[in-house]
Amino acid sequence: MQLSLLRRASILCASLLLTTAALAGEAVMIAQGTIASASGATGAYNGVSSGQSATLRFTVQTPGTDITPGQVTAYSIIPASLTLELGPVTVGVIGGTPTAQMRNANPQADGVLMSASVTGSKTLSFSFSDCAGTIFTSTDPLQNLGSWSGFFYCVYNFTVSGTGTFIDIDLTSFAIELPSLGTPLCFGDGTQSLPCPCANSGLAGRGCNNSANTGGALLSARGSTSADTVVLTSTGELPTVLSIFLQGNALTANPLPFGDGLRCAGGGLKRLYVKNASAGTVSAPMAGDNSIQVQSALLGDTISTGTSRWYQVYYRDPDLSFCAAPAGASFNVSNALQIAY
């Protein structure tokens, strides 16, 4: 009980006023923990018990509303985005538009505070503070993407409460991410009209398998098209291979053989970025790169609102014995991803 009261304590200190320009878009906040205790876990919460994992996820819309400029900003939470997983149970918002506050050096502490009415007329409360002002650089989540774990806080509160119910959660990590977007397609998992060139089917939703037997490369995207902050990420490649981010302005009628994989990005093709993978993962654009829309326009393809583009990443796979010519080649390719602008 003393620990519970301590971690819910308020922190009052003096601070400097910081101001930053807010970015437009959306950000996903994710808190994870372990259920410390669960009393009155009945009804919609039946089956929740101590020792189980807990994950809170919600998306905020930016820019927010300054409460104390540079120190405290409130953001609307998209109600349908809020989910709380408690062991075998998942609950959500039951009414209203909840908000989340992001704090920077307030007074000398960084943190996040939110609450919402959730399934079963319970109250979800979540907050944490680092007490030192060293986590965030502003009150804008899009300027503070990252993840924190261990003892990154000095006080926190992570509970679900209501008549007869109290679920207490030990906070273990917190993250701010860009929202995922795009429609994946052109899988090399045996579900397409054309099989992989050497019967090298990958895992579900990925590209064709490669010589490292990773199950194929998986292409995903996060960010906002309206704010031009989209970042493409390919995982499951060979550890350090050269990778090329390909953009097409049309979808092929059927998958086409492409190296050791399948290509569906068609029309006018543009090589947006050339990168080297690290531990089999590669992302673009990165710091110092043009955004996707800027880079596309520079290459002669201006992306207009209401149109789509199709993306794939092809990467070196130099093991010629894995998928020998003429069926294969010295490269492979991820699944495709359609992004609507």
LOMI-528245 format. One record per residue (C-alpha): residue number from 1; residue in three letters; x, z, y. Coordinates in nm, 2 decimals, always signed. Layout:
N
+-----+------+--------+--------+--------+
: pos : code :     px :     pz :     py :
+-----+------+--------+--------+--------+
: NUM :  ALA :      X :      Z :      Y :
...
+-----+------+--------+--------+--------+
//
This chain:
341
+-----+------+--------+--------+--------+
: pos : code :     px :     pz :     py :
+-----+------+--------+--------+--------+
:   1 :  MET :  +0.00 :  +0.00 :  +0.00 :
:   2 :  GLN :  +0.29 :  +0.08 :  +0.24 :
:   3 :  LEU :  +0.44 :  -0.26 :  +0.17 :
:   4 :  SER :  +0.11 :  -0.43 :  +0.22 :
:   5 :  LEU :  +0.07 :  -0.26 :  +0.56 :
:   6 :  LEU :  +0.43 :  -0.33 :  +0.66 :
:   7 :  ARG :  +0.41 :  -0.70 :  +0.60 :
:   8 :  ARG :  +0.09 :  -0.72 :  +0.80 :
:   9 :  ALA :  +0.25 :  -0.54 :  +1.10 :
:  10 :  SER :  +0.25 :  -0.70 :  +1.44 :
:  11 :  ILE :  +0.57 :  -0.79 :  +1.61 :
:  12 :  LEU :  +0.61 :  -0.74 :  +1.98 :
:  13 :  CYS :  +0.93 :  -0.86 :  +2.15 :
:  14 :  ALA :  +1.03 :  -1.04 :  +2.47 :
:  15 :  SER :  +1.11 :  -1.41 :  +2.46 :
:  16 :  LEU :  +1.21 :  -1.72 :  +2.65 :
:  17 :  LEU :  +0.94 :  -1.99 :  +2.72 :
:  18 :  LEU :  +1.01 :  -2.32 :  +2.54 :
:  19 :  THR :  +0.82 :  -2.65 :  +2.60 :
:  20 :  THR :  +0.82 :  -2.96 :  +2.40 :
:  21 :  ALA :  +0.62 :  -3.29 :  +2.39 :
:  22 :  ALA :  +0.36 :  -3.30 :  +2.11 :
:  23 :  LEU :  +0.35 :  -3.59 :  +1.87 :
:  24 :  ALA :  +0.02 :  -3.75 :  +1.76 :
:  25 :  GLY :  -0.07 :  -3.76 :  +1.39 :
:  26 :  GLU :  -0.13 :  -3.52 :  +1.10 :
:  27 :  ALA :  +0.08 :  -3.27 :  +0.91 :
:  28 :  VAL :  +0.03 :  -3.10 :  +0.58 :
:  29 :  MET :  +0.11 :  -2.73 :  +0.54 :
:  30 :  ILE :  +0.17 :  -2.58 :  +0.20 :
:  31 :  ALA :  +0.20 :  -2.22 :  +0.11 :
:  32 :  GLN :  +0.29 :  -2.11 :  -0.24 :
:  33 :  GLY :  +0.30 :  -1.77 :  -0.40 :
:  34 :  THR :  +0.22 :  -1.54 :  -0.70 :
:  35 :  ILE :  -0.09 :  -1.34 :  -0.73 :
:  36 :  ALA :  +0.01 :  -0.97 :  -0.70 :
:  37 :  SER :  -0.34 :  -0.82 :  -0.76 :
:  38 :  ALA :  -0.69 :  -0.94 :  -0.81 :
:  39 :  SER :  -0.98 :  -0.70 :  -0.80 :
:  40 :  GLY :  -1.35 :  -0.82 :  -0.82 :
:  41 :  ALA :  -1.24 :  -1.17 :  -0.93 :
:  42 :  THR :  -1.59 :  -1.27 :  -1.05 :
:  43 :  GLY :  -1.82 :  -1.57 :  -0.99 :
:  44 :  ALA :  -1.62 :  -1.86 :  -0.85 :
:  45 :  TYR :  -1.31 :  -1.65 :  -0.89 :
:  46 :  ASN :  -1.36 :  -1.56 :  -1.26 :
:  47 :  GLY :  -1.03 :  -1.59 :  -1.45 :
:  48 :  VAL :  -0.80 :  -1.51 :  -1.15 :
:  49 :  SER :  -0.55 :  -1.24 :  -1.24 :
:  50 :  SER :  -0.22 :  -1.10 :  -1.13 :
:  51 :  GLY :  +0.09 :  -1.30 :  -1.22 :
:  52 :  GLN :  -0.08 :  -1.64 :  -1.18 :
:  53 :  SER :  +0.05 :  -1.90 :  -0.93 :
:  54 :  ALA :  -0.13 :  -1.97 :  -0.60 :
:  55 :  THR :  -0.11 :  -2.27 :  -0.37 :
:  56 :  LEU :  -0.27 :  -2.32 :  -0.03 :
:  57 :  ARG :  -0.27 :  -2.67 :  +0.11 :
:  58 :  PHE :  -0.43 :  -2.79 :  +0.44 :
:  59 :  THR :  -0.38 :  -3.07 :  +0.69 :
:  60 :  VAL :  -0.37 :  -3.02 :  +1.06 :
:  61 :  GLN :  -0.44 :  -3.27 :  +1.33 :
:  62 :  THR :  -0.19 :  -3.31 :  +1.62 :
:  63 :  PRO :  -0.16 :  -3.27 :  +1.91 :
:  64 :  GLY :  -0.31 :  -2.93 :  +1.93 :
:  65 :  THR :  -0.43 :  -2.70 :  +2.21 :
:  66 :  ASP :  -0.17 :  -2.48 :  +2.38 :
:  67 :  ILE :  -0.26 :  -2.11 :  +2.39 :
:  68 :  THR :  +0.07 :  -2.01 :  +2.53 :
:  69 :  PRO :  +0.26 :  -2.32 :  +2.62 :
:  70 :  GLY :  +0.58 :  -2.35 :  +2.42 :
:  71 :  GLN :  +0.50 :  -2.04 :  +2.22 :
:  72 :  VAL :  +0.16 :  -2.07 :  +2.06 :
:  73 :  THR :  -0.04 :  -2.38 :  +1.98 :
:  74 :  ALA :  -0.37 :  -2.41 :  +1.78 :
:  75 :  TYR :  -0.44 :  -2.70 :  +1.55 :
:  76 :  SER :  -0.77 :  -2.81 :  +1.40 :
:  77 :  ILE :  -0.76 :  -2.81 :  +1.02 :
:  78 :  ILE :  -0.94 :  -3.10 :  +0.85 :
:  79 :  PRO :  -1.20 :  -2.90 :  +0.64 :
:  80 :  ALA :  -1.20 :  -3.12 :  +0.34 :
:  81 :  SER :  -0.82 :  -3.10 :  +0.32 :
:  82 :  LEU :  -0.81 :  -2.73 :  +0.26 :
:  83 :  THR :  -0.77 :  -2.62 :  -0.10 :
:  84 :  LEU :  -0.66 :  -2.29 :  -0.25 :
:  85 :  GLU :  -0.55 :  -2.29 :  -0.61 :
:  86 :  LEU :  -0.56 :  -1.95 :  -0.77 :
:  87 :  GLY :  -0.45 :  -1.98 :  -1.13 :
:  88 :  PRO :  -0.73 :  -2.18 :  -1.30 :
:  89 :  VAL :  -0.96 :  -2.17 :  -1.00 :
:  90 :  THR :  -0.97 :  -2.40 :  -0.69 :
:  91 :  VAL :  -1.17 :  -2.31 :  -0.39 :
:  92 :  GLY :  -1.23 :  -2.47 :  -0.05 :
:  93 :  VAL :  -1.39 :  -2.43 :  +0.30 :
:  94 :  ILE :  -1.76 :  -2.36 :  +0.31 :
:  95 :  GLY :  -1.83 :  -2.41 :  +0.68 :
:  96 :  GLY :  -1.70 :  -2.46 :  +1.02 :
:  97 :  THR :  -1.37 :  -2.61 :  +1.14 :
:  98 :  PRO :  -1.09 :  -2.36 :  +1.08 :
:  99 :  THR :  -0.78 :  -2.36 :  +1.29 :
: 100 :  ALA :  -0.41 :  -2.28 :  +1.24 :
: 101 :  GLN :  -0.17 :  -2.14 :  +1.50 :
: 102 :  MET :  +0.19 :  -2.24 :  +1.50 :
: 103 :  ARG :  +0.42 :  -2.00 :  +1.69 :
: 104 :  ASN :  +0.77 :  -2.05 :  +1.82 :
: 105 :  ALA :  +0.96 :  -1.76 :  +1.98 :
: 106 :  ASN :  +0.65 :  -1.56 :  +2.02 :
: 107 :  PRO :  +0.77 :  -1.32 :  +2.15 :
: 108 :  GLN :  +1.09 :  -1.36 :  +1.94 :
: 109 :  ALA :  +0.93 :  -1.48 :  +1.62 :
: 110 :  ASP :  +0.83 :  -1.81 :  +1.46 :
: 111 :  GLY :  +0.54 :  -1.83 :  +1.22 :
: 112 :  VAL :  +0.20 :  -1.97 :  +1.12 :
: 113 :  LEU :  -0.14 :  -1.79 :  +1.13 :
: 114 :  MET :  -0.48 :  -1.92 :  +0.99 :
: 115 :  SER :  -0.80 :  -1.80 :  +0.84 :
: 116 :  ALA :  -1.11 :  -1.97 :  +0.69 :
: 117 :  SER :  -1.44 :  -1.90 :  +0.51 :
: 118 :  VAL :  -1.40 :  -2.02 :  +0.16 :
: 119 :  THR :  -1.61 :  -2.05 :  -0.16 :
: 120 :  GLY :  -1.82 :  -1.74 :  -0.24 :
: 121 :  SER :  -1.84 :  -1.64 :  +0.13 :
: 122 :  LYS :  -1.49 :  -1.49 :  +0.11 :
: 123 :  THR :  -1.23 :  -1.49 :  +0.38 :
: 124 :  LEU :  -0.89 :  -1.65 :  +0.33 :
: 125 :  SER :  -0.62 :  -1.51 :  +0.55 :
: 126 :  PHE :  -0.27 :  -1.64 :  +0.58 :
: 127 :  SER :  +0.01 :  -1.57 :  +0.82 :
: 128 :  PHE :  +0.38 :  -1.51 :  +0.82 :
: 129 :  SER :  +0.65 :  -1.44 :  +1.08 :
: 130 :  ASP :  +1.03 :  -1.46 :  +1.06 :
: 131 :  CYS :  +1.08 :  -1.20 :  +1.33 :
: 132 :  ALA :  +1.39 :  -1.39 :  +1.46 :
: 133 :  GLY :  +1.27 :  -1.72 :  +1.59 :
: 134 :  THR :  +1.50 :  -1.92 :  +1.38 :
: 135 :  ILE :  +1.26 :  -2.14 :  +1.17 :
: 136 :  PHE :  +1.09 :  -2.36 :  +1.42 :
: 137 :  THR :  +1.22 :  -2.55 :  +1.72 :
: 138 :  SER :  +0.88 :  -2.59 :  +1.88 :
: 139 :  THR :  +0.51 :  -2.54 :  +1.81 :
: 140 :  ASP :  +0.47 :  -2.90 :  +1.70 :
: 141 :  PRO :  +0.45 :  -2.93 :  +1.31 :
: 142 :  LEU :  +0.57 :  -3.29 :  +1.33 :
: 143 :  GLN :  +0.89 :  -3.17 :  +1.49 :
: 144 :  ASN :  +0.94 :  -2.91 :  +1.22 :
: 145 :  LEU :  +0.91 :  -3.08 :  +0.89 :
: 146 :  GLY :  +1.08 :  -2.89 :  +0.61 :
: 147 :  SER :  +1.05 :  -2.62 :  +0.35 :
: 148 :  TRP :  +1.14 :  -2.26 :  +0.33 :
: 149 :  SER :  +1.17 :  -2.02 :  +0.04 :
: 150 :  GLY :  +1.30 :  -1.68 :  -0.05 :
: 151 :  PHE :  +1.29 :  -1.42 :  +0.22 :
: 152 :  PHE :  +1.23 :  -1.66 :  +0.51 :
: 153 :  TYR :  +0.98 :  -1.41 :  +0.66 :
: 154 :  CYS :  +0.98 :  -1.05 :  +0.76 :
: 155 :  VAL :  +0.61 :  -1.00 :  +0.75 :
: 156 :  TYR :  +0.32 :  -1.19 :  +0.60 :
: 157 :  ASN :  -0.04 :  -1.18 :  +0.49 :
: 158 :  PHE :  -0.19 :  -1.40 :  +0.21 :
: 159 :  THR :  -0.52 :  -1.27 :  +0.09 :
: 160 :  VAL :  -0.87 :  -1.36 :  -0.02 :
: 161 :  SER :  -1.13 :  -1.09 :  +0.06 :
: 162 :  GLY :  -1.50 :  -1.03 :  +0.07 :
: 163 :  THR :  -1.76 :  -0.79 :  -0.06 :
: 164 :  GLY :  -1.62 :  -0.65 :  -0.39 :
: 165 :  THR :  -1.33 :  -0.89 :  -0.40 :
: 166 :  PHE :  -0.97 :  -0.86 :  -0.29 :
: 167 :  ILE :  -0.69 :  -1.10 :  -0.41 :
: 168 :  ASP :  -0.34 :  -1.03 :  -0.28 :
: 169 :  ILE :  -0.08 :  -1.30 :  -0.30 :
: 170 :  ASP :  +0.30 :  -1.26 :  -0.27 :
: 171 :  LEU :  +0.43 :  -1.55 :  -0.05 :
: 172 :  THR :  +0.73 :  -1.73 :  -0.20 :
: 173 :  SER :  +0.75 :  -2.06 :  +0.00 :
: 174 :  PHE :  +0.61 :  -2.26 :  +0.29 :
: 175 :  ALA :  +0.65 :  -2.62 :  +0.37 :
: 176 :  ILE :  +0.54 :  -2.87 :  +0.64 :
: 177 :  GLU :  +0.51 :  -3.23 :  +0.52 :
: 178 :  LEU :  +0.38 :  -3.56 :  +0.64 :
: 179 :  PRO :  +0.06 :  -3.66 :  +0.47 :
: 180 :  SER :  +0.08 :  -3.91 :  +0.18 :
: 181 :  LEU :  -0.08 :  -4.25 :  +0.24 :
: 182 :  GLY :  -0.11 :  -4.59 :  +0.08 :
: 183 :  THR :  -0.27 :  -4.73 :  -0.24 :
: 184 :  PRO :  -0.03 :  -4.76 :  -0.53 :
: 185 :  LEU :  -0.06 :  -5.07 :  -0.75 :
: 186 :  CYS :  +0.14 :  -5.32 :  -0.96 :
: 187 :  PHE :  +0.25 :  -5.07 :  -1.22 :
: 188 :  GLY :  +0.50 :  -5.14 :  -1.49 :
: 189 :  ASP :  +0.33 :  -4.91 :  -1.73 :
: 190 :  GLY :  +0.17 :  -5.17 :  -1.95 :
: 191 :  THR :  -0.16 :  -5.18 :  -1.76 :
: 192 :  GLN :  -0.10 :  -5.52 :  -1.58 :
: 193 :  SER :  -0.19 :  -5.86 :  -1.69 :
: 194 :  LEU :  +0.18 :  -5.94 :  -1.73 :
: 195 :  PRO :  +0.40 :  -5.70 :  -1.93 :
: 196 :  CYS :  +0.74 :  -5.59 :  -1.82 :
: 197 :  PRO :  +1.01 :  -5.86 :  -1.88 :
: 198 :  CYS :  +1.17 :  -5.69 :  -2.18 :
: 199 :  ALA :  +0.88 :  -5.47 :  -2.30 :
: 200 :  ASN :  +1.04 :  -5.20 :  -2.09 :
: 201 :  SER :  +0.72 :  -5.03 :  -1.98 :
: 202 :  GLY :  +0.76 :  -4.73 :  -1.75 :
: 203 :  LEU :  +0.57 :  -4.41 :  -1.72 :
: 204 :  ALA :  +0.21 :  -4.42 :  -1.58 :
: 205 :  GLY :  +0.20 :  -4.54 :  -1.22 :
: 206 :  ARG :  +0.56 :  -4.63 :  -1.20 :
: 207 :  GLY :  +0.76 :  -4.96 :  -1.21 :
: 208 :  CYS :  +0.91 :  -5.09 :  -1.53 :
: 209 :  ASN :  +1.16 :  -4.86 :  -1.71 :
: 210 :  ASN :  +1.53 :  -4.90 :  -1.63 :
: 211 :  SER :  +1.86 :  -4.85 :  -1.82 :
: 212 :  ALA :  +1.88 :  -4.49 :  -1.71 :
: 213 :  ASN :  +1.54 :  -4.43 :  -1.89 :
: 214 :  THR :  +1.39 :  -4.26 :  -1.59 :
: 215 :  GLY :  +1.05 :  -4.40 :  -1.67 :
: 216 :  GLY :  +1.07 :  -4.64 :  -1.38 :
: 217 :  ALA :  +1.09 :  -4.61 :  -1.00 :
: 218 :  LEU :  +0.79 :  -4.45 :  -0.82 :
: 219 :  LEU :  +0.73 :  -4.56 :  -0.46 :
: 220 :  SER :  +0.53 :  -4.33 :  -0.23 :
: 221 :  ALA :  +0.48 :  -4.30 :  +0.15 :
: 222 :  ARG :  +0.41 :  -4.02 :  +0.40 :
: 223 :  GLY :  +0.34 :  -4.03 :  +0.77 :
: 224 :  SER :  +0.09 :  -4.18 :  +1.01 :
: 225 :  THR :  +0.04 :  -4.55 :  +1.07 :
: 226 :  SER :  -0.11 :  -4.48 :  +1.42 :
: 227 :  ALA :  +0.19 :  -4.28 :  +1.52 :
: 228 :  ASP :  +0.43 :  -4.52 :  +1.34 :
: 229 :  THR :  +0.59 :  -4.24 :  +1.15 :
: 230 :  VAL :  +0.55 :  -4.38 :  +0.80 :
: 231 :  VAL :  +0.85 :  -4.31 :  +0.56 :
: 232 :  LEU :  +0.88 :  -4.48 :  +0.22 :
: 233 :  THR :  +1.04 :  -4.30 :  -0.07 :
: 234 :  SER :  +1.14 :  -4.44 :  -0.41 :
: 235 :  THR :  +1.23 :  -4.19 :  -0.69 :
: 236 :  GLY :  +1.34 :  -4.25 :  -1.04 :
: 237 :  GLU :  +1.61 :  -4.51 :  -0.97 :
: 238 :  LEU :  +1.96 :  -4.50 :  -1.10 :
: 239 :  PRO :  +2.17 :  -4.23 :  -0.93 :
: 240 :  THR :  +2.35 :  -4.41 :  -0.64 :
: 241 :  VAL :  +2.24 :  -4.77 :  -0.66 :
: 242 :  LEU :  +2.19 :  -5.01 :  -0.37 :
: 243 :  SER :  +1.82 :  -5.03 :  -0.28 :
: 244 :  ILE :  +1.62 :  -5.28 :  -0.07 :
: 245 :  PHE :  +1.29 :  -5.20 :  +0.09 :
: 246 :  LEU :  +1.07 :  -5.51 :  +0.07 :
: 247 :  GLN :  +0.76 :  -5.58 :  +0.27 :
: 248 :  GLY :  +0.51 :  -5.85 :  +0.20 :
: 249 :  ASN :  +0.21 :  -5.96 :  +0.42 :
: 250 :  ALA :  +0.00 :  -6.06 :  +0.11 :
: 251 :  LEU :  -0.06 :  -5.95 :  -0.25 :
: 252 :  THR :  +0.02 :  -6.20 :  -0.52 :
: 253 :  ALA :  -0.27 :  -6.31 :  -0.74 :
: 254 :  ASN :  -0.09 :  -6.18 :  -1.04 :
: 255 :  PRO :  +0.22 :  -5.98 :  -1.10 :
: 256 :  LEU :  +0.54 :  -6.19 :  -1.11 :
: 257 :  PRO :  +0.85 :  -6.13 :  -1.31 :
: 258 :  PHE :  +1.12 :  -5.99 :  -1.08 :
: 259 :  GLY :  +1.45 :  -5.88 :  -1.24 :
: 260 :  ASP :  +1.37 :  -5.62 :  -1.50 :
: 261 :  GLY :  +1.04 :  -5.55 :  -1.33 :
: 262 :  LEU :  +0.72 :  -5.69 :  -1.17 :
: 263 :  ARG :  +0.66 :  -5.79 :  -0.81 :
: 264 :  CYS :  +0.32 :  -5.80 :  -0.64 :
: 265 :  ALA :  +0.43 :  -5.80 :  -0.28 :
: 266 :  GLY :  +0.40 :  -6.16 :  -0.16 :
: 267 :  GLY :  +0.34 :  -6.39 :  +0.13 :
: 268 :  GLY :  +0.60 :  -6.36 :  +0.40 :
: 269 :  LEU :  +0.87 :  -6.13 :  +0.26 :
: 270 :  LYS :  +1.09 :  -5.91 :  +0.48 :
: 271 :  ARG :  +1.39 :  -5.70 :  +0.38 :
: 272 :  LEU :  +1.32 :  -5.40 :  +0.60 :
: 273 :  TYR :  +1.60 :  -5.17 :  +0.51 :
: 274 :  VAL :  +1.90 :  -5.16 :  +0.27 :
: 275 :  LYS :  +2.00 :  -4.81 :  +0.15 :
: 276 :  ASN :  +2.19 :  -4.64 :  -0.13 :
: 277 :  ALA :  +2.01 :  -4.39 :  -0.35 :
: 278 :  SER :  +2.12 :  -4.03 :  -0.39 :
: 279 :  ALA :  +2.04 :  -3.87 :  -0.72 :
: 280 :  GLY :  +1.80 :  -4.16 :  -0.79 :
: 281 :  THR :  +1.60 :  -4.11 :  -0.47 :
: 282 :  VAL :  +1.61 :  -4.32 :  -0.15 :
: 283 :  SER :  +1.40 :  -4.31 :  +0.17 :
: 284 :  ALA :  +1.35 :  -4.53 :  +0.47 :
: 285 :  PRO :  +1.34 :  -4.53 :  +0.77 :
: 286 :  MET :  +1.57 :  -4.24 :  +0.82 :
: 287 :  ALA :  +1.71 :  -4.09 :  +1.14 :
: 288 :  GLY :  +1.86 :  -4.36 :  +1.36 :
: 289 :  ASP :  +1.65 :  -4.64 :  +1.19 :
: 290 :  ASN :  +1.38 :  -4.84 :  +1.36 :
: 291 :  SER :  +1.03 :  -4.74 :  +1.25 :
: 292 :  ILE :  +0.86 :  -4.97 :  +1.00 :
: 293 :  GLN :  +0.64 :  -5.14 :  +1.26 :
: 294 :  VAL :  +0.93 :  -5.19 :  +1.51 :
: 295 :  GLN :  +1.16 :  -5.32 :  +1.23 :
: 296 :  SER :  +0.89 :  -5.56 :  +1.10 :
: 297 :  ALA :  +0.83 :  -5.70 :  +1.45 :
: 298 :  LEU :  +1.20 :  -5.76 :  +1.50 :
: 299 :  LEU :  +1.21 :  -5.95 :  +1.17 :
: 300 :  GLY :  +0.92 :  -6.17 :  +1.29 :
: 301 :  ASP :  +0.62 :  -6.00 :  +1.14 :
: 302 :  THR :  +0.42 :  -5.81 :  +1.39 :
: 303 :  ILE :  +0.18 :  -5.57 :  +1.22 :
: 304 :  SER :  -0.17 :  -5.57 :  +1.38 :
: 305 :  THR :  -0.43 :  -5.30 :  +1.36 :
: 306 :  GLY :  -0.67 :  -5.37 :  +1.07 :
: 307 :  THR :  -0.42 :  -5.55 :  +0.86 :
: 308 :  SER :  -0.23 :  -5.44 :  +0.55 :
: 309 :  ARG :  +0.13 :  -5.47 :  +0.42 :
: 310 :  TRP :  +0.26 :  -5.44 :  +0.06 :
: 311 :  TYR :  +0.58 :  -5.26 :  -0.01 :
: 312 :  GLN :  +0.82 :  -5.24 :  -0.31 :
: 313 :  VAL :  +1.18 :  -5.12 :  -0.35 :
: 314 :  TYR :  +1.41 :  -5.32 :  -0.57 :
: 315 :  TYR :  +1.74 :  -5.17 :  -0.68 :
: 316 :  ARG :  +2.05 :  -5.25 :  -0.87 :
: 317 :  ASP :  +2.06 :  -5.19 :  -1.25 :
: 318 :  PRO :  +2.39 :  -5.34 :  -1.36 :
: 319 :  ASP :  +2.35 :  -5.28 :  -1.73 :
: 320 :  LEU :  +2.30 :  -5.64 :  -1.84 :
: 321 :  SER :  +2.25 :  -5.53 :  -2.20 :
: 322 :  PHE :  +1.94 :  -5.33 :  -2.11 :
: 323 :  CYS :  +1.72 :  -5.63 :  -2.02 :
: 324 :  ALA :  +1.93 :  -5.94 :  -2.09 :
: 325 :  ALA :  +1.89 :  -6.28 :  -1.92 :
: 326 :  PRO :  +1.69 :  -6.50 :  -1.92 :
: 327 :  ALA :  +1.41 :  -6.23 :  -1.94 :
: 328 :  GLY :  +1.58 :  -5.98 :  -1.71 :
: 329 :  ALA :  +1.85 :  -5.96 :  -1.45 :
: 330 :  SER :  +2.08 :  -5.70 :  -1.28 :
: 331 :  PHE :  +1.80 :  -5.53 :  -1.08 :
: 332 :  ASN :  +1.47 :  -5.36 :  -1.12 :
: 333 :  VAL :  +1.18 :  -5.28 :  -0.89 :
: 334 :  SER :  +0.93 :  -4.99 :  -0.81 :
: 335 :  ASN :  +0.56 :  -5.01 :  -0.83 :
: 336 :  ALA :  +0.39 :  -5.16 :  -0.52 :
: 337 :  LEU :  +0.22 :  -4.97 :  -0.24 :
: 338 :  GLN :  -0.04 :  -5.11 :  +0.00 :
: 339 :  ILE :  -0.06 :  -4.95 :  +0.34 :
: 340 :  ALA :  -0.35 :  -5.03 :  +0.58 :
: 341 :  TYR :  -0.26 :  -5.02 :  +0.95 :
+-----+------+--------+--------+--------+
//
